[in-house]
Amino acid sequence: MQSYQEFLDLSVGFPQDKFEIIDDELYFHDLNLMEMIETYGTPLRFTYLPIVSKKIQQAKILFQTAILKHNYRVSYKYCYCTKSSHFKHIVEEALKNDIHLETSSAFDMPMIDSLERQGTVTKDITVICNGFKTYQYKQYIVDMIHDGYKNIIPVLDNKEEFNLYDDEIELDEPCALGIRVASEEQPDSQFYTSRLGIRQEDVVEFYNNKIADNPNFKVKLLHFFINSGISDTPYYWNELEKYVTLYCKFKKVNPDLDTLDIGGGMPFKDSLVHDFDYEYMVNEIVNRIKQICAHHEVMEPDIITEFGKYTVAEASGILYKVLGRKQQNDRERWFMIDGSFITNLPDVWALNQKYILLPINNWDSEYERVNLGGITCDGQDYYNQEAHMNSVFMPKTRKVQYLGFFHTGAYQDV
């Protein structure tokens, strides 16, 4: 019978970039995972920080290349979504790459203030403040603007949000605002329209009635997020065209508007057969924005993206030990691990998210089909399906077995 390594090579092609086998053990970006396990034990969550910078630079180069190719006349800014991982070491690594930040709650604002006090950022950093805002969140925004943060841009999620800024912000020059457009949901969604943002048909009217004649504010940014994420589908391209067209319409009545925030949603590699064409998608996004603006005789906007999962997911993994093996019937064999999917990888049970799953040792052994069981007694604490196949396979051995889930760095910190 084939070894596990031979089976995986025939199934998906292996070794692959980032992963290699040395002396029957798995290495990830040249990290000796068995040595890490022997040193720190399991379950073990780890992050390889250079990947964070690598992903940021990759995206920046793709956008800069597309901008040059299409003679796109303005600039691109990369914002990191702090909500995807608030860990200090990750945020600081991301900020080494001349990027900016996107926030979504009151929690984020003191963090940015702390980063400024320690010298990691300056008060010139662009901060895109998204989300439905509590009073505390709005008050943090106002206080930091008054404290000299020149490029904090509160993005209005609803019309009423503007009232507090109008009452409390006092500056020598107009304060920059953004407006989030309520996007249409995917056809298979339970809802027709996103709960976030201002209705598309209300954006221009709201601006004309509340902001246009107010000398203390100017709307510089229009933001939308397409809930499918960035994908080569008719839905994505139709929605992109709709919101860029709205930008053009809005620009004609609001000359201060100069920035389009296209949100996030750049996918990360969650499977060994992941084949997303990043270069094509970025090139096509830039090209379509330029063409739509040219059609409406409007100067193309500065582009902002808000990448969270894309930035941090591929830098991290979590390692487990198989505590025991259970044969529950003729067909169902379980590997019981020393951790819980519900608490360690909540997207597994909440969203049916798949990650790259690989054994750490015993690659020369034969393979068998198994289910992975978490250590809790909850019926949903299991993992039994890969992204590229409807089963999970592991080495068939009586030796101590370790396994790892990879590219788990975003939104998994409960």
C-alpha positions in Angstrom: 0.0 0.0 0.0 1.1 3.6 -0.6 2.7 5.7 2.1 0.8 8.8 3.3 3.3 10.9 1.5 2.8 9.0 -1.8 -1.0 9.2 -1.4 -0.9 13.0 -0.9 1.5 13.6 -3.8 -0.9 11.7 -6.1 -3.9 13.5 -4.8 -2.8 17.1 -4.8 0.9 17.3 -5.6 3.3 17.4 -2.7 5.7 18.8 -1.4 4.4 22.3 -2.1 5.6 25.8 -1.5 6.1 26.4 2.3 5.8 22.7 3.1 8.5 20.0 2.9 9.3 16.6 4.4 12.7 16.0 6.1 13.4 12.7 7.8 9.7 11.7 7.8 8.7 15.0 9.5 6.9 18.1 8.2 8.6 21.5 8.0 6.7 24.7 7.5 8.7 27.7 6.1 11.8 25.8 7.2 10.4 25.6 10.8 11.0 22.3 12.5 7.6 21.6 13.8 8.5 18.5 15.8 11.2 20.4 17.5 8.6 23.1 18.4 6.3 20.4 19.8 9.1 18.9 21.9 10.0 22.3 23.2 6.5 23.8 23.9 4.1 20.9 23.9 0.6 20.8 22.4 -1.8 22.2 21.6 0.4 24.9 20.2 -0.6 28.0 18.2 2.3 29.7 16.4 2.8 32.6 14.0 5.7 33.0 11.5 5.8 36.8 11.3 7.7 37.2 8.0 4.6 35.9 6.1 2.6 38.9 7.3 5.1 41.3 5.6 5.3 39.0 2.5 1.6 39.0 1.9 1.4 42.8 2.3 4.2 43.4 -0.1 2.7 40.9 -2.6 -0.6 42.9 -2.7 1.1 46.3 -2.9 3.3 45.1 -5.8 0.2 43.7 -7.6 -1.7 46.9 -7.3 1.2 49.1 -8.2 1.9 47.0 -11.3 -1.7 47.2 -12.4 -1.8 51.0 -11.8 1.3 51.4 -14.0 0.0 49.0 -16.7 -3.3 50.8 -17.1 -1.9 54.3 -16.7 -4.1 54.7 -13.6 -3.4 58.3 -12.5 -3.8 58.1 -8.7 -2.6 56.0 -5.8 -3.2 52.9 -3.8 -3.3 52.4 0.0 -3.2 49.1 1.9 -5.1 49.1 5.2 -4.9 46.2 7.7 -8.2 45.2 9.4 -7.2 45.1 13.0 -10.2 42.9 13.9 -8.7 39.9 12.0 -6.0 39.7 14.7 -5.3 42.2 17.4 -2.1 40.5 18.7 0.6 43.2 19.3 3.3 41.3 17.5 1.2 40.9 14.4 0.0 44.5 14.2 3.5 45.7 14.7 4.8 43.4 12.0 2.1 44.6 9.5 3.0 48.3 10.3 6.6 47.8 9.2 5.3 47.8 5.6 4.2 51.5 5.3 0.5 50.6 5.6 -2.5 52.1 7.3 -5.3 50.7 9.5 -9.0 50.0 9.4 -11.0 49.8 12.6 -14.4 48.4 13.5 -15.0 49.0 17.2 -14.2 51.2 20.2 -11.6 48.6 21.2 -9.3 49.6 18.3 -8.9 53.3 19.1 -6.9 53.1 22.3 -4.7 50.5 20.7 -3.8 53.0 17.9 -3.1 55.7 20.5 -0.8 53.3 22.3 1.0 52.5 19.1 1.6 56.2 18.5 2.9 56.8 22.1 5.4 54.0 21.7 6.5 55.4 18.3 5.3 52.6 16.1 3.0 55.0 14.1 2.6 58.7 13.8 -0.5 60.9 14.0 -0.3 61.1 10.2 -1.4 57.5 9.8 -4.6 57.0 7.8 -7.3 55.3 10.0 -10.5 54.2 8.3 -13.1 53.9 11.0 -15.8 51.5 10.0 -18.7 49.8 11.7 -21.9 50.7 13.5 -20.5 52.9 16.2 -21.3 53.1 19.8 -21.1 56.4 21.6 -17.7 55.4 23.1 -16.3 54.6 19.6 -17.5 57.9 18.2 -16.1 59.8 21.2 -12.7 58.1 20.7 -12.8 59.2 17.1 -13.6 62.8 18.0 -11.0 62.9 20.8 -8.2 61.6 18.6 -9.1 64.0 15.8 -8.8 66.8 18.2 -5.5 65.3 19.5 -3.9 65.8 16.1 -4.6 62.6 14.2 -4.9 64.3 10.8 -6.1 61.3 8.7 -8.7 59.6 10.8 -11.7 59.2 8.5 -15.0 58.2 10.2 -17.0 56.3 7.7 -20.7 57.0 8.2 -22.6 53.8 8.7 -26.0 55.6 9.1 -27.3 59.1 8.7 -27.6 59.7 12.5 -23.9 59.1 13.1 -23.1 62.4 11.5 -25.0 64.3 14.2 -22.4 63.7 17.0 -19.5 64.7 14.7 -21.4 67.8 13.7 -21.9 68.8 17.3 -18.4 68.0 18.6 -15.7 68.2 16.0 -14.1 71.7 15.8 -11.1 72.1 13.5 -9.4 74.9 11.6 -10.0 73.0 8.4 -12.8 70.6 7.2 -12.8 67.1 8.7 -12.7 64.3 6.1 -15.6 61.8 6.2 -16.4 58.6 4.4 -19.8 57.1 3.6 -20.4 53.3 3.5 -22.9 52.1 0.9 -25.2 49.3 1.9 -24.4 46.6 -0.6 -26.7 44.0 -2.1 -26.2 40.6 -0.7 -25.5 37.4 -2.7 -28.4 35.7 -4.3 -28.3 32.8 -1.8 -28.3 35.1 1.3 -31.1 35.3 3.8 -31.1 39.0 3.3 -31.4 41.3 0.3 -29.3 44.2 1.6 -26.4 44.5 4.0 -27.2 45.7 7.5 -24.2 48.0 7.3 -24.1 51.3 5.4 -26.5 53.8 4.0 -28.9 52.8 1.2 -27.5 53.5 -2.3 -30.4 55.6 -3.3 -30.0 57.8 -0.2 -26.3 58.6 -0.4 -26.3 61.6 -2.7 -29.5 63.1 -1.2 -28.1 62.7 2.3 -24.9 64.5 1.3 -26.8 67.3 -0.3 -29.2 67.8 2.7 -26.7 67.4 5.6 -23.1 67.9 4.5 -22.7 69.8 1.2 -23.2 73.2 2.8 -21.5 72.5 6.0 -18.0 74.1 6.0 -16.7 71.9 8.8 -16.8 68.6 6.8 -16.1 67.2 3.4 -16.9 63.7 2.1 -13.6 62.3 0.7 -14.3 58.6 0.6 -16.9 56.2 -0.6 -16.8 52.7 0.9 -18.4 49.4 0.0 -17.9 45.7 0.7 -19.0 43.0 -1.6 -20.0 40.1 0.6 -18.8 37.3 -1.7 -15.3 38.6 -1.2 -13.0 39.3 -4.2 -14.0 36.6 -6.7 -14.1 36.1 -10.5 -17.9 35.8 -10.6 -20.7 37.7 -12.4 -22.1 38.8 -9.0 -18.8 40.4 -8.0 -18.2 42.2 -11.2 -21.8 43.4 -11.4 -21.6 44.8 -7.8 -18.2 46.4 -8.5 -19.6 48.2 -11.6 -22.7 49.4 -9.6 -20.6 51.0 -6.8 -18.0 52.5 -9.1 -20.9 54.0 -11.1 -22.3 55.4 -7.8 -18.9 56.9 -7.1 -18.9 58.7 -10.5 -22.4 60.0 -9.9 -21.5 61.2 -6.4 -18.2 62.8 -7.6 -20.1 65.0 -10.0 -22.0 66.7 -7.1 -19.2 66.4 -4.6 -15.8 67.5 -6.1 -14.1 66.7 -2.8 -14.7 63.0 -3.3 -11.4 61.4 -4.4 -11.1 57.9 -2.7 -12.9 54.6 -3.3 -12.5 52.0 -0.5 -13.3 48.7 -2.1 -13.2 46.8 1.2 -11.5 43.4 1.7 -12.3 39.9 0.8 -9.0 38.9 -0.8 -9.0 35.1 -0.3 -6.2 33.2 1.5 -4.9 29.7 0.7 -7.2 27.4 2.6 -6.5 24.3 0.6 -3.6 22.5 -1.1 -5.5 22.9 -4.4 -6.0 26.6 -4.0 -5.6 28.3 -7.4 -6.8 31.9 -7.1 -5.2 34.1 -9.7 -4.3 37.2 -7.6 -2.5 39.0 -10.5 -5.5 38.6 -12.8 -8.0 39.8 -10.2 -6.1 42.9 -9.1 -5.4 43.8 -12.7 -9.0 43.4 -13.7 -10.3 45.5 -10.7 -8.0 48.4 -11.5 -8.8 48.2 -15.2 -12.6 48.1 -14.6 -12.5 51.0 -12.2 -10.6 53.1 -14.7 -12.9 52.1 -17.6 -16.1 52.9 -15.7 -14.7 56.3 -14.6 -13.6 57.1 -18.2 -17.1 56.2 -19.4 -18.6 58.7 -17.0 -15.9 61.3 -17.7 -14.7 61.2 -14.0 -11.1 61.2 -12.8 -10.4 57.7 -11.3 -10.2 57.6 -7.5 -7.5 56.7 -5.1 -8.0 53.0 -4.2 -8.0 51.7 -0.6 -8.3 48.0 0.3 -8.9 46.6 3.8 -7.2 43.1 3.9 -7.5 41.1 7.1 -7.6 37.4 6.5 -5.3 37.8 3.5 -2.8 39.6 5.6 -2.5 37.3 8.6 -4.2 33.9 7.9 -1.3 32.2 6.2 1.3 33.1 8.8 -0.2 30.9 11.6 -1.0 27.3 12.4 -2.0 25.2 15.4 -0.5 21.8 16.3 -2.2 19.0 18.1 -1.3 15.6 19.6 -3.6 12.5 18.9 -4.5 11.4 22.4 -6.3 8.2 21.3 -7.8 6.3 18.5 -11.4 5.0 18.6 -13.1 2.6 16.2 -16.8 3.3 16.8 -18.2 1.0 14.0 -17.0 -0.8 10.9 -16.5 2.5 9.0 -15.9 5.3 11.5 -12.5 5.7 13.1 -11.8 8.6 15.3 -8.5 10.4 16.2 -9.1 12.3 19.5 -7.0 15.4 19.7 -5.8 17.4 22.8 -7.8 20.5 21.9 -11.2 21.7 20.9 -12.2 23.0 17.5 -15.0 25.0 19.1 -12.5 27.0 21.2 -9.3 26.8 19.1 -10.7 27.0 15.6 -14.3 28.4 15.9 -14.8 28.9 12.2 -14.6 25.1 11.7 -17.9 24.6 13.5 -19.5 28.0 13.1 -18.8 28.5 9.3 -17.7 25.0 8.2 -14.3 26.6 7.3 -11.7 24.3 6.0 -8.0 24.7 6.6 -4.9 22.9 5.3 -4.5 19.8 7.5 -1.4 17.7 7.6 0.3 15.2 9.8 3.5 16.4 11.4 5.2 13.0 11.6 5.0 9.4 10.3 4.8 10.3 6.6 6.3 7.0 5.5 3.4 5.0 7.1 0.4 3.8 5.2 -2.7 6.0 5.3 -6.3 5.6 6.6 -9.5 7.5 6.6 -10.4 9.1 10.0 -12.5 11.7 11.7 -10.9 14.2 14.1 -12.7 14.6 17.4 -12.2 17.5 19.8 -11.6 17.0 23.5 -14.9 18.5 24.6 -18.2 16.4 24.9 -20.0 18.7 22.5 -21.5 16.9 19.5 -20.2 19.6 17.1 -16.6 19.4 18.2 -15.2 17.5 15.2 -13.5 17.8 11.8 -14.2 15.2 9.1 -13.8 16.8 5.7 -11.0 18.5 3.8 -11.5 21.4 1.3 -10.2 19.3 -1.6 -11.9 16.0 -0.7 -14.9 14.7 1.4 -12.7 12.9 3.9 -9.7 13.2 6.2 -6.8 10.9 5.8 -3.9 10.4 8.3 -1.0 8.1 8.6 -2.0 4.6 9.8 0.3 3.8 12.7 0.4 2.9 16.3 3.1 5.4 17.0 2.5 8.8 18.7 0.9 11.0 16.1 0.9 14.8 15.8 -1.0 16.9 13.2 -1.4 20.5 12.3 -3.9 22.9 10.9 -2.3 25.7 8.8 -3.2 29.2 7.7 -5.4 29.7 10.7 -4.2 33.2 11.7 -7.4 35.2 11.2 -10.4 35.5 13.5 -9.6 32.4 15.5 -8.7 34.0 18.8 -11.6 33.4 21.2 
